[in-house]
Amino acid sequence: MDENPTASSPGPTFETDEPVGYKLDGAVAWISLQRPRYHNAQNGQMLYALDAAFKRAANDDAVKAIVLRAEGKHFSVGHDIGSPGRDLHVPREHPSLWYDHSNKPEAEFLYAREQDAYLGLCRRWRELPKPTVAMVHGACIAGGLMLAWVCDLIVASDDAYFQDPVVLMGIPGVEYFAHAFEMHPRLAKEFLMLGERMSATRAYEVGMVNRVVPRDRLEDEVRAISEKLAERGRLALALTKQAINHVEDLRGKRTAMDAVFHMHHFAHAQNSLVSGHAIGNMDVRAMARANSVKSDT
């Protein structure tokens, strides 16, 4: 979900050279989102650094399990649509075979970028053959859902909440469209159409979250789970993960996601034709008000 690709804007000003942290603790790799000033809004710098961290963990035989966590008040408020570090026009070294987006016109610009940076990366991370655990606190909004949903297990603190309000932009949900697989289709409609917060407790009740614990116990709970995973056989875990992912895909997850990705980009194109703005003139402050999350931009 990005704004008008033809709009002129100054280059990005990154507030950190390390938007993603990496720490090995025993057989568990702890990967951290590190843009707390902007509530871990996801620019390209962060997403490709996250991809590098996942690849590092995948290639290290000493790593048996992976935790994805975040610094600051919130897990992630979604894609970056307004911080000084927003790098929409910056070319990236693409892990997929998609060509560079940055010199392409109009709808092709966003389509190529999001195939790679959003849908493509999420699919890579979902298929990583080691178990992954998302440690969610605070807000997990829109693009934040994508990072949590690609993980095998989600452990949330009791102050966490989940939300996808992008229908306000005229767009049918985020690019990695797993909504109707993460919850009942009728609930997915409510989640998207109303755009309201879903509490961690409610997310647990509908099966989207594995466990909910008090905030002060969150890290201990995730540590215990990840260390237990690390004791299991590597191949057994990889095959189990492949098996369950395969069942999801047989139920239509991958083909449904492909179809909705094209609806998503039809919505971008419609917004651009009607308003000249691919996300319907919804800027970061308007979305922050909708999400009830204070903007620091």
N, C-alpha and C positions, 0 to 999 in steps of 0.2 A: 504494500500500500504506500505509494509514493506520490508526490505532488507533480505538477506540470513539469515535464522534462525539458521544455523549451525555456522555462523561466531562468533569467540570469541571476546568479548569486555568487558571492565571494567563495573562495576555496575554504575547505574545512579547517577548523582550528582544534586539533585534538588536545584534550585536557590531560591525557595520559598516553605514554608510549606502551603501556601494558594494560590493555582493556580486559585481558583474561589472565588469571593467575593459574599456576600449576604447582602442586605439591604432592610428593609421593610419601605416603605414610604406611609403611609395611608393604602389603600387596595391593593397596588401594590408592588410586590416583584421585586427588581432590582438585577439581577444576572450578575456578571461581570467576564469576562475572564481576568486573571491577570498574564500573562507571557509576558509583553510588550518587554522585552529584546530580546525575540525570536519571536516577532510579533505574539504571541499567537498560536504558533505551538502546536498541540494537542498531548501530551504524555498521557499515561494511567493515571497518577496521576491527570491530569486535567480532563479527560473525566469522571472518576469515581467520582471526586469531583463535577463535573457538574451534574451528575446523582443524587448525594445526595442533591444538592441544588434544583433541580427540584422536587424531592420527598418531600423535606421540604415544598416547596411552595404548592404542591398538597395537603399535609396533614393539612395545616394550614387553618382553616375556615375563618380567617381574610383576607386571600389573595384572591382577586377576579381576578387579572390579573398579568401577569409575563412579565418582560422585560429582554431580553438577550442582553447585551452590551459588550464592550471590552475596556480595557485600552491600551494606547500607540498609535502608528501610524496606526495600521491596525486591522481590525476585527479579521481575522485569515488567516494565509498563508497556513493552511492545517495541515496534519498529520506531526508529528515530525519525520524527517528522519536524524537528525544530531546534535541536541543540547546535552550538557552534561547531561540533564535530560531525555534523551530518555530511556524509560524503557520497551523495547520490551520483555525482558526475565523475568520480574518481575511477579510473580503470583498475581492475583487480586481476591478480593471477588466479585464473579460474580452475578449480579442481575438476570441473566437468569439461566436456568438449564444446560447450556453448561459446560462441564468439563474444568478443568484447561488446558491451552495451553502450559505452560512453560516447561513441561517435555515431550512434544510430538515431534515426528520426522518430519523433512522436511515439506511437503505440509500440513500435518495435523496440524502442529504448527500454521501456518498462518490462515488456514481455521477456526480452533476453536477460535483463538483470534479475528478474524475479524467478525465472526458471532456474537460474544458477544459485543466487544468493539466498533465496527463501525455500522454494520447493526442493531444489536439487540438494542443498546442504542438509535439510531435514531428512530427506530419504537416506543420504549417506550415513547420518548419525543413527537413524533407526536400525540400520542394517549392521552396525558395528558389532562384531561377534563376541563382545564381552559385555557382561551385565552392567547396566547403567541405572543410577538412582538419582532422581531429581529431589533436591532438598528445598522446598518452597516455603517462603515466608512472605508476609505482606501481600502486595499486589502481584498477580500473574495475569496480565492483560494482553489480549490480542496476540502479537508476536511472542509474548512470554509463554502463552499456551503452547506454541509450537515447540519451544525448547523443552518444556516439561513433558509434552505428549510423546516426543520421540524416545524418552527414557523408558526403561522397562518397569521401573517402580517409581511411584511418587509418594513421598512422605511430606506432609504439610504440617506447619504449626497451626495452632488453633486461631491465630490472628490472620491466616492466609485467606485470600479470596480470589476467585477466578471470574473473568469477564471478557466478552468479545463484543464491544459496542460499535463495530465498524459499519453496521447497517446505517448508522448516522452519516456515513460517507457515501451511501448509496451502493455499498459493496457487500456481497453475501458471505462475509466471514473471511478469516485469514487464509493465506495461500495453501498452507498445509491443512486441508479441510478434513479433519478427523472427527468433527463434532458428533456426527450421527453414529460413530463407532465408539466414542468415549462416553456416550449417554444415549438414552432412549430417543428415537427421532422426534417424538412430541416434545420432550424436554429440550432437545437441541433447537427446535423452532422457537420455544420460549426464550432460551438463552440468547439466541441471535436477534430475534425480532424485538424483544424488550430491552436487550442489552444490559440487564441488571446484574449486579454482583451475585455470584454463587459462593456461599460460605464454604470453608473447608469441610465442615460437618456435612453439609448437603452434598458436596462433591464425593465424600466418602460413602454416603448413603446410596448414591447412584452408580458407584463403582469406578469413578474417575481417579480416586485417590486410594492408596493402599492403607495408609495409617494417618491419623491425626493425633498430635501430641502437643502438650504445652510448649510454648516458645522456648523456655529455658531448658527443655529436654530434647529439642529438635536435633541438635548435633549429636548428642549421645545415642539417640535412637538410630540415626542414619549410620553412625559409626558401627554400631552393633550389627545392623543389617548388612552393611557392605563387607565387614570382616567375616560374617558368616558366609556370604556369597563367595568370598575369596578362598574359602576352604573347599569349595566344590571343584570338581574336575573341569578344566578349561573346555575340553571338547564337549562334554555333556551339557555344559551351560550354553555353548554356542549352538549346538544342535537343538536344544530346547527352545532357544530364542528363535531360531530359524523356523522351527515347526509351528510355533504360535503365530509368528508373522505371516507364514504361508497360509494358515487358516484365515487370518484376517483378509489377506489378499484374495483368497478364494471367495470370500463373502463380498468382494467388490471394492475393498478399500482403495487399492491403487487406481483402478479404472474410474471410480467415483471421484477421486482426487484430481485426476487428469481432466475430467469433464468440468468440475467446478472451477479449476484453475482458469479455464477458458471463459467461463461465466464471469469470473473475477476481472479478467482483462476486458471483457465486453463492458463491464461496469466502469472501469477506468476510462475507456474510450468514450462512453456516453457522457461521463462527467466532463471530460475534456471538451467535447463538442458543445455541451450545454453551457458550461460555466468557464471553460478555459483552464480548469484545474482538475487534475486527475483524481483527487480525493474530495471533490465537492466543496472546496473552500473551507474545509475543516482544518484549522491550524492546531498547533500543540496546546494552546490555552483553551480552545473550544473543547478539545478532546479531554483535557485534564478536568475541566468542569463536568463533563459528562461522566468521567470516571471517578470523580470525587477524589482525585489525587492532585496534590499541590504541585504546580510546575515550578522548577527552579531555573527555567530558561528565561 
